[in-house]
Amino acid sequence: MENMKVSLITTVLNEEGNINFFLESIKNQTKKPDEIIIVDADSKDKTPELIKEFFNKNKNLNGKLLIKKGNRSIGRNIAVKNAKFPIIAVTDVGCLLHKNWLKEIIYPFENSKSIDVVSGFYKPLTHNIFEKCLATYTSVMEDKIDAENFLPSSRSIAFKKNIFEKINGYPEFLNTCEDLVFDKKLKKVGAKFYFKKSALVYWPQRKDIFSGAKQFFSYAYGDGRGLYFRSTTPFLFLRYLIGIILLIIALQFRWNSIIVILIIGFIFYLIWSIFKNYKYVKNWAAFFYLPLLQIISDIMVISGMSCGIISRVNL
């Protein structure tokens, strides 16, 4: 399967500030894609013009821009349906590609006919301590990778077009968590995955607490709507449910000892949030940001997941 041809696809919406950096990272690949298909979800800024200008200047990249209003699942499905080649490489415009990304993510297909999906990896791209702290909540840290069970983000994944068609593509009712539901569907039909850590993209982190909170909610909403339950989510709900029930009972019957225990437990919970992630940051500011992000992420995950499940029920 040597020299197998590959279509690189992605979606975009109002990314005029980032699109040129992304396109340059494609241009600088050591292995060029045989075609590039970008689906724009009806951007209102200069994104489409910048893409067209880039493709006109780099005709050798065989780029195609499609316009289709809709979420990223709809956009990716349209891109794949318009792709000419048997291998589909997928990434996000918000990321920057390592120069060897495409070469690395295609390599397993060229050496084994049995592989259906290659799971690439992503690293958070950070510029300050806040972003480093946030990354511990949004990203999989390298020392926590479980290669056997790793589900790839569509920031860095490649798959055979025929296996994509077998599951009818990405779930179009989802705009977040769509990639994990997509992965699960692939697993269900017996697709063979291969983890390629060196197929690397860099993922910029949100710049402030408010955009980080919005991100937590959005991802949790997608999880709920997709009925995708992470291993830690039930324990998160249970932890707060028990705590709230005990607090209500303690206040009702004036059991001050229970209130003290709850306060101590909460303090230890905040200490644990520092202990588990400080090694990735190693800065005194993490003693403030890590507990704050823990509480914000808990609130956003519980509310986002709940809203997502309700939305799914009402589909």
Contacts in CASP RR format, 6 or more apart in sequence:
PFRMAT RR
TARGET T0000
AUTHOR 0000-0000-0000
METHOD contacts of the structure
MODEL  1
MENMKVSLITTVLNEEGNINFFLESIKNQTKKPDEIIIVDADSKDKTPEL
IKEFFNKNKNLNGKLLIKKGNRSIGRNIAVKNAKFPIIAVTDVGCLLHKN
WLKEIIYPFENSKSIDVVSGFYKPLTHNIFEKCLATYTSVMEDKIDAENF
LPSSRSIAFKKNIFEKINGYPEFLNTCEDLVFDKKLKKVGAKFYFKKSAL
VYWPQRKDIFSGAKQFFSYAYGDGRGLYFRSTTPFLFLRYLIGIILLIIA
LQFRWNSIIVILIIGFIFYLIWSIFKNYKYVKNWAAFFYLPLLQIISDIM
VISGMSCGIISRVNL
1 109 0 8 1.000
1 110 0 8 1.000
1 111 0 8 1.000
1 112 0 8 1.000
1 113 0 8 1.000
2 110 0 8 1.000
3 110 0 8 1.000
4 85 0 8 1.000
4 86 0 8 1.000
4 87 0 8 1.000
4 106 0 8 1.000
4 109 0 8 1.000
4 110 0 8 1.000
5 34 0 8 1.000
5 84 0 8 1.000
5 85 0 8 1.000
5 86 0 8 1.000
5 87 0 8 1.000
6 33 0 8 1.000
6 34 0 8 1.000
6 85 0 8 1.000
6 87 0 8 1.000
6 88 0 8 1.000
6 89 0 8 1.000
6 102 0 8 1.000
6 106 0 8 1.000
6 158 0 8 1.000
7 33 0 8 1.000
7 34 0 8 1.000
7 35 0 8 1.000
7 36 0 8 1.000
7 37 0 8 1.000
7 79 0 8 1.000
7 80 0 8 1.000
7 83 0 8 1.000
7 84 0 8 1.000
7 85 0 8 1.000
7 87 0 8 1.000
7 88 0 8 1.000
7 89 0 8 1.000
7 161 0 8 1.000
8 26 0 8 1.000
8 33 0 8 1.000
8 35 0 8 1.000
8 36 0 8 1.000
8 37 0 8 1.000
8 89 0 8 1.000
8 90 0 8 1.000
8 91 0 8 1.000
8 102 0 8 1.000
9 36 0 8 1.000
9 37 0 8 1.000
9 38 0 8 1.000
9 39 0 8 1.000
9 76 0 8 1.000
9 79 0 8 1.000
9 80 0 8 1.000
9 83 0 8 1.000
9 88 0 8 1.000
9 89 0 8 1.000
9 90 0 8 1.000
10 22 0 8 1.000
10 37 0 8 1.000
10 38 0 8 1.000
10 39 0 8 1.000
10 76 0 8 1.000
10 79 0 8 1.000
10 90 0 8 1.000
10 91 0 8 1.000
10 92 0 8 1.000
10 93 0 8 1.000
11 38 0 8 1.000
11 39 0 8 1.000
11 40 0 8 1.000
11 41 0 8 1.000
11 72 0 8 1.000
11 75 0 8 1.000
11 76 0 8 1.000
11 79 0 8 1.000
11 92 0 8 1.000
11 93 0 8 1.000
12 19 0 8 1.000
12 38 0 8 1.000
12 39 0 8 1.000
12 40 0 8 1.000
12 41 0 8 1.000
12 43 0 8 1.000
12 47 0 8 1.000
12 51 0 8 1.000
12 93 0 8 1.000
13 40 0 8 1.000
13 41 0 8 1.000
13 42 0 8 1.000
13 43 0 8 1.000
13 47 0 8 1.000
14 43 0 8 1.000
14 44 0 8 1.000
14 45 0 8 1.000
14 47 0 8 1.000
15 22 0 8 1.000
15 43 0 8 1.000
15 45 0 8 1.000
15 47 0 8 1.000
15 93 0 8 1.000
15 94 0 8 1.000
16 43 0 8 1.000
16 45 0 8 1.000
16 46 0 8 1.000
16 47 0 8 1.000
16 50 0 8 1.000
18 93 0 8 1.000
18 94 0 8 1.000
19 47 0 8 1.000
19 50 0 8 1.000
19 51 0 8 1.000
19 54 0 8 1.000
19 93 0 8 1.000
20 50 0 8 1.000
20 54 0 8 1.000
21 96 0 8 1.000
22 93 0 8 1.000
22 94 0 8 1.000
22 95 0 8 1.000
22 96 0 8 1.000
22 97 0 8 1.000
23 50 0 8 1.000
23 51 0 8 1.000
23 54 0 8 1.000
25 96 0 8 1.000
25 97 0 8 1.000
25 99 0 8 1.000
26 33 0 8 1.000
26 36 0 8 1.000
26 61 0 8 1.000
26 97 0 8 1.000
27 58 0 8 1.000
27 61 0 8 1.000
28 99 0 8 1.000
29 97 0 8 1.000
29 99 0 8 1.000
29 100 0 8 1.000
29 101 0 8 1.000
29 102 0 8 1.000
29 103 0 8 1.000
30 99 0 8 1.000
30 100 0 8 1.000
30 102 0 8 1.000
30 103 0 8 1.000
31 100 0 8 1.000
31 102 0 8 1.000
31 103 0 8 1.000
31 106 0 8 1.000
32 60 0 8 1.000
32 61 0 8 1.000
32 102 0 8 1.000
33 61 0 8 1.000
33 62 0 8 1.000
33 89 0 8 1.000
33 102 0 8 1.000
34 62 0 8 1.000
34 84 0 8 1.000
34 85 0 8 1.000
35 62 0 8 1.000
35 63 0 8 1.000
35 64 0 8 1.000
35 83 0 8 1.000
35 84 0 8 1.000
35 85 0 8 1.000
36 55 0 8 1.000
36 61 0 8 1.000
36 62 0 8 1.000
36 63 0 8 1.000
36 64 0 8 1.000
37 63 0 8 1.000
37 64 0 8 1.000
37 66 0 8 1.000
37 79 0 8 1.000
37 82 0 8 1.000
37 83 0 8 1.000
38 51 0 8 1.000
38 63 0 8 1.000
38 64 0 8 1.000
38 65 0 8 1.000
38 66 0 8 1.000
38 79 0 8 1.000
38 93 0 8 1.000
39 65 0 8 1.000
39 66 0 8 1.000
39 67 0 8 1.000
39 68 0 8 1.000
39 75 0 8 1.000
39 76 0 8 1.000
39 78 0 8 1.000
39 79 0 8 1.000
40 47 0 8 1.000
40 48 0 8 1.000
40 51 0 8 1.000
40 65 0 8 1.000
40 66 0 8 1.000
40 67 0 8 1.000
40 68 0 8 1.000
41 68 0 8 1.000
41 69 0 8 1.000
41 70 0 8 1.000
41 71 0 8 1.000
41 72 0 8 1.000
41 74 0 8 1.000
41 75 0 8 1.000
42 67 0 8 1.000
42 68 0 8 1.000
42 69 0 8 1.000
42 70 0 8 1.000
48 65 0 8 1.000
48 67 0 8 1.000
51 65 0 8 1.000
52 65 0 8 1.000
55 61 0 8 1.000
55 63 0 8 1.000
55 64 0 8 1.000
55 65 0 8 1.000
64 82 0 8 1.000
66 78 0 8 1.000
66 79 0 8 1.000
66 82 0 8 1.000
68 74 0 8 1.000
68 75 0 8 1.000
68 78 0 8 1.000
71 172 0 8 1.000
71 174 0 8 1.000
71 175 0 8 1.000
71 178 0 8 1.000
72 154 0 8 1.000
72 170 0 8 1.000
72 175 0 8 1.000
72 178 0 8 1.000
73 170 0 8 1.000
73 171 0 8 1.000
73 172 0 8 1.000
73 173 0 8 1.000
73 174 0 8 1.000
73 175 0 8 1.000
73 178 0 8 1.000
74 170 0 8 1.000
74 172 0 8 1.000
76 90 0 8 1.000
76 154 0 8 1.000
76 169 0 8 1.000
76 170 0 8 1.000
77 169 0 8 1.000
77 170 0 8 1.000
77 172 0 8 1.000
80 88 0 8 1.000
80 161 0 8 1.000
80 164 0 8 1.000
80 169 0 8 1.000
83 161 0 8 1.000
85 161 0 8 1.000
86 160 0 8 1.000
86 161 0 8 1.000
86 162 0 8 1.000
87 106 0 8 1.000
87 109 0 8 1.000
87 158 0 8 1.000
87 159 0 8 1.000
87 160 0 8 1.000
87 161 0 8 1.000
88 158 0 8 1.000
88 159 0 8 1.000
88 160 0 8 1.000
88 161 0 8 1.000
88 164 0 8 1.000
89 102 0 8 1.000
89 105 0 8 1.000
89 106 0 8 1.000
89 157 0 8 1.000
89 158 0 8 1.000
90 154 0 8 1.000
90 156 0 8 1.000
90 157 0 8 1.000
90 158 0 8 1.000
90 159 0 8 1.000
91 97 0 8 1.000
91 101 0 8 1.000
91 154 0 8 1.000
91 155 0 8 1.000
91 156 0 8 1.000
91 157 0 8 1.000
91 201 0 8 1.000
92 154 0 8 1.000
92 155 0 8 1.000
92 201 0 8 1.000
92 203 0 8 1.000
94 203 0 8 1.000
94 204 0 8 1.000
95 122 0 8 1.000
95 155 0 8 1.000
95 156 0 8 1.000
95 201 0 8 1.000
95 202 0 8 1.000
95 203 0 8 1.000
95 204 0 8 1.000
96 125 0 8 1.000
96 201 0 8 1.000
96 202 0 8 1.000
96 204 0 8 1.000
97 201 0 8 1.000
97 202 0 8 1.000
98 104 0 8 1.000
98 200 0 8 1.000
98 201 0 8 1.000
98 202 0 8 1.000
100 198 0 8 1.000
100 200 0 8 1.000
101 156 0 8 1.000
101 199 0 8 1.000
101 200 0 8 1.000
101 201 0 8 1.000
104 120 0 8 1.000
104 196 0 8 1.000
104 198 0 8 1.000
104 199 0 8 1.000
104 200 0 8 1.000
105 118 0 8 1.000
105 120 0 8 1.000
105 156 0 8 1.000
105 157 0 8 1.000
105 158 0 8 1.000
105 196 0 8 1.000
105 199 0 8 1.000
106 118 0 8 1.000
106 158 0 8 1.000
107 196 0 8 1.000
108 115 0 8 1.000
108 118 0 8 1.000
108 194 0 8 1.000
108 196 0 8 1.000
109 115 0 8 1.000
109 118 0 8 1.000
109 158 0 8 1.000
109 160 0 8 1.000
112 194 0 8 1.000
114 192 0 8 1.000
115 192 0 8 1.000
115 193 0 8 1.000
115 194 0 8 1.000
116 159 0 8 1.000
116 160 0 8 1.000
116 163 0 8 1.000
116 186 0 8 1.000
116 190 0 8 1.000
116 191 0 8 1.000
116 192 0 8 1.000
116 193 0 8 1.000
117 152 0 8 1.000
117 157 0 8 1.000
117 158 0 8 1.000
117 159 0 8 1.000
117 160 0 8 1.000
117 163 0 8 1.000
117 183 0 8 1.000
117 186 0 8 1.000
117 191 0 8 1.000
117 192 0 8 1.000
117 193 0 8 1.000
117 194 0 8 1.000
118 152 0 8 1.000
118 157 0 8 1.000
118 158 0 8 1.000
118 159 0 8 1.000
118 193 0 8 1.000
118 194 0 8 1.000
118 195 0 8 1.000
118 196 0 8 1.000
118 199 0 8 1.000
119 150 0 8 1.000
119 151 0 8 1.000
119 152 0 8 1.000
119 156 0 8 1.000
119 157 0 8 1.000
119 193 0 8 1.000
119 194 0 8 1.000
119 195 0 8 1.000
119 196 0 8 1.000
120 152 0 8 1.000
120 156 0 8 1.000
120 157 0 8 1.000
120 158 0 8 1.000
120 195 0 8 1.000
120 196 0 8 1.000
120 197 0 8 1.000
120 199 0 8 1.000
120 200 0 8 1.000
120 201 0 8 1.000
121 145 0 8 1.000
121 156 0 8 1.000
121 195 0 8 1.000
121 196 0 8 1.000
121 197 0 8 1.000
121 198 0 8 1.000
121 199 0 8 1.000
121 200 0 8 1.000
121 201 0 8 1.000
122 139 0 8 1.000
122 153 0 8 1.000
122 155 0 8 1.000
122 156 0 8 1.000
122 200 0 8 1.000
122 201 0 8 1.000
122 202 0 8 1.000
122 203 0 8 1.000
123 139 0 8 1.000
123 142 0 8 1.000
123 200 0 8 1.000
123 201 0 8 1.000
123 202 0 8 1.000
123 203 0 8 1.000
124 131 0 8 1.000
124 132 0 8 1.000
124 134 0 8 1.000
124 135 0 8 1.000
124 138 0 8 1.000
124 139 0 8 1.000
124 202 0 8 1.000
124 203 0 8 1.000
124 204 0 8 1.000
124 205 0 8 1.000
125 202 0 8 1.000
125 203 0 8 1.000
125 204 0 8 1.000
125 205 0 8 1.000
126 132 0 8 1.000
126 134 0 8 1.000
126 135 0 8 1.000
126 205 0 8 1.000
129 281 0 8 1.000
129 283 0 8 1.000
129 285 0 8 1.000
129 286 0 8 1.000
129 289 0 8 1.000
130 207 0 8 1.000
130 208 0 8 1.000
130 209 0 8 1.000
130 285 0 8 1.000
130 289 0 8 1.000
131 205 0 8 1.000
131 206 0 8 1.000
131 207 0 8 1.000
132 280 0 8 1.000
132 281 0 8 1.000
132 283 0 8 1.000
132 286 0 8 1.000
133 277 0 8 1.000
133 281 0 8 1.000
133 285 0 8 1.000
133 286 0 8 1.000
133 289 0 8 1.000
133 290 0 8 1.000
133 293 0 8 1.000
134 205 0 8 1.000
134 206 0 8 1.000
134 212 0 8 1.000
134 289 0 8 1.000
134 293 0 8 1.000
135 205 0 8 1.000
135 280 0 8 1.000
136 277 0 8 1.000
136 280 0 8 1.000
136 281 0 8 1.000
136 290 0 8 1.000
136 293 0 8 1.000
137 216 0 8 1.000
137 277 0 8 1.000
137 293 0 8 1.000
137 294 0 8 1.000
137 297 0 8 1.000
138 205 0 8 1.000
138 206 0 8 1.000
138 215 0 8 1.000
139 203 0 8 1.000
140 150 0 8 1.000
141 280 0 8 1.000
145 195 0 8 1.000
145 197 0 8 1.000
147 195 0 8 1.000
147 197 0 8 1.000
148 195 0 8 1.000
150 195 0 8 1.000
151 179 0 8 1.000
151 180 0 8 1.000
151 183 0 8 1.000
151 184 0 8 1.000
152 179 0 8 1.000
152 183 0 8 1.000
152 193 0 8 1.000
153 179 0 8 1.000
153 180 0 8 1.000
154 170 0 8 1.000
154 178 0 8 1.000
154 179 0 8 1.000
154 182 0 8 1.000
155 201 0 8 1.000
155 203 0 8 1.000
156 199 0 8 1.000
156 200 0 8 1.000
156 201 0 8 1.000
157 179 0 8 1.000
158 199 0 8 1.000
159 186 0 8 1.000
159 191 0 8 1.000
163 186 0 8 1.000
163 189 0 8 1.000
163 191 0 8 1.000
166 189 0 8 1.000
167 182 0 8 1.000
167 185 0 8 1.000
167 186 0 8 1.000
167 188 0 8 1.000
167 189 0 8 1.000
169 182 0 8 1.000
169 185 0 8 1.000
170 178 0 8 1.000
170 179 0 8 1.000
170 182 0 8 1.000
171 178 0 8 1.000
171 181 0 8 1.000
171 182 0 8 1.000
171 185 0 8 1.000
171 226 0 8 1.000
173 225 0 8 1.000
173 226 0 8 1.000
173 315 0 8 1.000
174 181 0 8 1.000
174 222 0 8 1.000
174 225 0 8 1.000
174 226 0 8 1.000
175 222 0 8 1.000
176 218 0 8 1.000
176 219 0 8 1.000
176 221 0 8 1.000
176 222 0 8 1.000
176 223 0 8 1.000
177 219 0 8 1.000
177 222 0 8 1.000
177 223 0 8 1.000
177 224 0 8 1.000
177 225 0 8 1.000
177 226 0 8 1.000
177 228 0 8 1.000
178 222 0 8 1.000
180 223 0 8 1.000
180 228 0 8 1.000
181 226 0 8 1.000
181 228 0 8 1.000
184 228 0 8 1.000
186 193 0 8 1.000
187 193 0 8 1.000
206 212 0 8 1.000
206 214 0 8 1.000
206 215 0 8 1.000
209 292 0 8 1.000
209 293 0 8 1.000
209 296 0 8 1.000
212 296 0 8 1.000
213 296 0 8 1.000
213 300 0 8 1.000
216 296 0 8 1.000
216 297 0 8 1.000
216 300 0 8 1.000
216 301 0 8 1.000
217 300 0 8 1.000
217 301 0 8 1.000
217 303 0 8 1.000
217 304 0 8 1.000
220 300 0 8 1.000
220 301 0 8 1.000
220 302 0 8 1.000
220 303 0 8 1.000
220 304 0 8 1.000
220 305 0 8 1.000
220 308 0 8 1.000
221 304 0 8 1.000
221 305 0 8 1.000
221 307 0 8 1.000
221 308 0 8 1.000
221 311 0 8 1.000
222 228 0 8 1.000
222 304 0 8 1.000
222 308 0 8 1.000
223 229 0 8 1.000
223 230 0 8 1.000
223 233 0 8 1.000
223 305 0 8 1.000
223 308 0 8 1.000
224 304 0 8 1.000
224 305 0 8 1.000
224 307 0 8 1.000
224 308 0 8 1.000
224 309 0 8 1.000
224 311 0 8 1.000
224 312 0 8 1.000
225 308 0 8 1.000
225 309 0 8 1.000
225 311 0 8 1.000
225 312 0 8 1.000
226 308 0 8 1.000
226 312 0 8 1.000
227 309 0 8 1.000
227 312 0 8 1.000
233 301 0 8 1.000
233 305 0 8 1.000
236 298 0 8 1.000
236 301 0 8 1.000
236 302 0 8 1.000
237 302 0 8 1.000
237 305 0 8 1.000
240 298 0 8 1.000
240 302 0 8 1.000
243 262 0 8 1.000
246 258 0 8 1.000
246 262 0 8 1.000
247 258 0 8 1.000
247 259 0 8 1.000
247 262 0 8 1.000
249 255 0 8 1.000
249 258 0 8 1.000
250 256 0 8 1.000
250 258 0 8 1.000
250 259 0 8 1.000
250 262 0 8 1.000
251 259 0 8 1.000
269 294 0 8 1.000
270 291 0 8 1.000
270 294 0 8 1.000
270 295 0 8 1.000
273 290 0 8 1.000
273 291 0 8 1.000
273 293 0 8 1.000
273 294 0 8 1.000
274 286 0 8 1.000
274 287 0 8 1.000
274 290 0 8 1.000
274 291 0 8 1.000
277 286 0 8 1.000
277 290 0 8 1.000
278 286 0 8 1.000
278 287 0 8 1.000
278 290 0 8 1.000
281 289 0 8 1.000
281 290 0 8 1.000
END
